[in-house]
């Protein structure tokens, strides 16, 4: 595990200390790690939402069924045989 030293204004340090006490964290490090984990989840959710929106805006929906996959396999086989 890596150590990270940061400087904070007194008001921020006091806020972190109060969150540790009021929210049941054992240390300020635990609280900050939790904040980072939550931010990572939030960023992943934001990315997923963008990807879903991109997909919805990419054009009309296409039915993906066994026939679709069989056509893809056949096209791949043909391409591979022609090399």
C-alpha positions in Angstrom: 0.0 0.0 0.0 1.2 3.5 -0.9 1.2 6.5 1.4 -0.2 9.8 0.3 0.4 13.0 2.3 -1.9 15.9 1.6 -2.3 19.4 3.1 -5.8 20.6 4.0 -7.2 23.8 5.4 -8.2 23.4 9.0 -11.9 23.6 8.1 -11.6 20.6 5.8 -9.7 18.6 8.4 -12.4 19.4 10.9 -15.0 18.3 8.5 -13.3 15.0 7.9 -12.9 14.4 11.6 -16.6 15.0 12.2 -17.5 12.6 9.4 -15.2 10.0 10.9 -17.0 10.3 14.2 -20.6 10.8 12.9 -20.5 8.1 10.3 -18.7 5.4 12.2 -15.3 5.3 10.4 -12.4 4.2 12.5 -9.9 6.6 10.9 -9.8 9.5 8.5 -7.9 7.3 6.1 -10.8 4.9 6.0 -13.2 7.8 5.3 -11.0 9.1 2.5 -10.6 5.6 0.9 -14.4 5.2 1.0 -14.8 8.6 -0.8 -12.4 7.5 -3.5 -14.2 4.2 -3.9 -17.5 5.9 -4.2 -16.0 8.3 -6.8 -14.7 5.4 -8.8 -18.2 3.8 -8.8 -19.7 7.2 -9.8 -17.2 7.6 -12.7 -17.9 4.1 -13.9 -21.7 4.7 -13.8 -21.2 8.0 -15.7 -19.2 6.2 -18.4 -21.8 3.4 -18.6 -24.6 6.0 -19.0 -22.6 7.7 -21.8 -22.1 4.4 -23.6 -25.7 3.5 -23.3 -26.7 6.9 -24.7 -24.2 6.5 -27.5 -25.8 3.1 -28.3 -29.3 4.5 -28.3 -28.3 7.3 -30.6 -26.3 5.1 -33.0 -29.2 4.1 -35.1 -32.2 1.8 -35.3 -32.2 -1.3 -33.1 -31.2 -4.6 -34.6 -32.5 -7.9 -33.5 -29.7 -10.1 -32.2 -30.8 -13.7 -32.3 -29.3 -17.1 -33.3 -29.8 -16.3 -37.0 -27.8 -13.0 -36.6 -24.9 -14.9 -34.9 -25.0 -17.7 -37.6 -24.6 -15.1 -40.3 -21.7 -13.6 -38.5 -20.0 -17.0 -38.1 -20.6 -17.8 -41.8 -19.1 -14.4 -42.9 -16.1 -15.0 -40.6 -15.5 -18.5 -42.0 -15.8 -17.2 -45.6 -13.3 -14.4 -44.9 -10.9 -16.8 -43.2 -11.1 -19.3 -46.1 -10.4 -16.6 -48.7 -7.0 -15.8 -47.1 
